[in-house]
Amino acid sequence: MSDEEESPLKFPCQFPIKAMGKTHCNLDLIVVEIVRRHVPDLAEGAVYSRESAAGNYVSITVVVNATSRAQLDAIYQDLVDCESVIMAL
């Protein structure tokens, strides 16, 4: 059975990817650059950011048109490997 058959997701689909890190490190630019490696046709307005209450951390959400489970796994692996990203959801 393939990954797509085991996944509850039906591809292609809109999928939000969230990464969190320190506010001061241009995390939005870093996350978008990582996601664009796997989704070169990232839609305009697909990126949202939100600072923590104290302003020390920021979460970046990128909504992508996911085409496969392998694509999502590759994006998450690159985000986790990035030292500026504390957590990826």
C-alpha positions in Angstrom: 0.0 0.0 0.0 1.4 3.4 -0.9 1.7 6.4 1.4 -1.2 8.2 -0.4 -3.4 5.2 0.2 -2.6 5.2 3.9 -3.0 8.9 4.4 -6.3 10.5 5.3 -5.4 13.4 3.0 -6.6 13.4 -0.6 -4.0 15.0 -2.9 -3.8 17.6 -4.2 -5.1 19.6 -1.3 -4.5 22.9 0.5 -2.4 22.2 3.6 -1.2 24.7 6.3 2.4 24.3 7.4 3.4 26.1 10.6 6.9 26.8 11.9 7.9 28.6 15.1 11.1 30.4 16.2 12.6 33.5 17.7 11.2 36.8 16.4 14.5 38.5 15.6 15.8 36.0 13.0 13.7 36.8 9.9 12.0 33.5 10.3 9.3 34.4 7.7 12.0 34.7 5.0 13.7 31.5 6.0 10.5 29.5 6.1 9.3 30.8 2.8 12.7 30.0 1.2 12.5 26.4 2.5 8.9 25.8 1.4 9.6 27.3 -2.1 12.2 24.5 -2.6 9.3 22.1 -2.7 6.5 24.3 -3.8 7.9 26.8 -6.4 4.5 28.1 -7.3 3.6 29.3 -3.8 0.4 31.4 -4.1 0.4 35.1 -3.3 -1.0 35.7 0.2 -0.1 32.1 1.4 2.0 33.3 4.3 0.8 34.4 7.6 2.7 35.3 10.8 1.8 35.9 14.4 4.0 37.0 17.3 3.7 35.6 20.8 2.2 37.7 23.5 5.6 38.8 24.8 6.9 39.3 21.3 9.8 36.8 21.7 8.6 34.2 19.3 6.8 34.2 16.0 4.8 31.5 14.2 4.8 31.4 10.4 2.0 29.6 8.6 2.4 28.8 4.9 -0.6 27.3 3.1 0.6 25.2 0.2 -1.1 23.2 -2.5 0.3 19.8 -1.5 0.6 17.2 -4.2 1.8 14.2 -2.1 2.7 12.9 1.3 6.4 12.7 0.2 6.3 16.4 -0.6 5.0 17.3 2.8 7.5 15.0 4.5 10.4 16.7 2.6 9.2 20.2 3.6 8.9 19.2 7.3 12.3 17.5 7.2 13.9 20.7 5.8 12.2 22.8 8.4 13.2 20.6 11.3 16.8 20.6 10.0 16.9 24.4 10.0 18.5 25.8 13.2 16.2 28.9 13.2 13.1 26.7 13.4 12.3 25.7 17.0 9.2 23.6 16.0 7.3 22.7 12.9 3.7 21.5 12.9 
